[in-house]
Amino acid sequence: MILDINVHLHYRLAQPTDLLMQLEAADGRGQRLVSANINLSETEYFSRVAAEDSVGERIWLRCKGDFLCDYSARIDVRRPAPEIGSLDGVAPHLLPAEAVRYLMPSRYCPSDELQSFVAAEFGQLSGGARIAAMRDWIGDKFQYVPGSSSGQTTALDTFVQRQGICRDFAHVLICLARASAIPARFASVYAPDVTPADFHAMAEVFLDNAWHLVDATAMARADATAVIGVGLDAAEVAFLSSYGPMQLISQSVEVCGEQV
């Protein structure tokens, strides 16, 4: 699958402000960067740094006034997409070091709060079969409602309210997976069938000694998705973090897919 990505950001900064941006698609892990271009308005500082688990990069910026960013890329996605339900789990004591931290509760994913629920609801299943059942349960019980959550909404809030957006669906699935002793992390991605078009969020779970993308919203397929970055939850993979006041003027994300 070839993905063509176009992103436009326009924000207004009241004073010189540090920004941490992560919106470029990563190169590697089942996807290849064919071409990419990023154009920024004038900046006082620009520096690239490695992102979480070295998946993609972040950019440190210091800007003032109107900040504009135009990013375009063509990505060749060749990621295998096995049926999640057929994959085996990995016993916690056999997990590689990179996966262990993704068993832990985090700011938006208080997985220790849902262990009793997971045992009662999915206790008869294990490994990928449990992940598939949890994904389908979220899809059946939750409503996708733009504007129904905020940057403070946790997986526990969404679990109670039974509605949210892609970020909330991903947080709930991550929470349920970690409560099942299955490592899970948050993935910021681009996908062509997301409605409304925007940055998208998926869960990534560790099964059969590899990471696998899972979308509880059912809008994105692993083999038609470009990963931007990963982290414990949304706090570690924000596309733009501002360390000062910032006003949104306009923003757009376009992703087109072409089968090859």
Beta strands, then each sheet from edge to edge (+ up, - down):
strand 1: 2-21
strand 2: 31-40
strand 3: 45-50
strand 4: 57-77
strand 5: 143-144
strand 6: 163-164
strand 7: 184-190
strand 8: 200-207
strand 9: 210-214
strand 10: 226-231
strand 11: 240-242
strand 12: 246-258
sheet 1: 2+ 4- 1+ 11-
sheet 2: 2+ 4- 1+ 12-
sheet 3: 2+ 4- 3+
sheet 4: 5+ 6+
sheet 5: 9+ 8- 7+ 10-
end
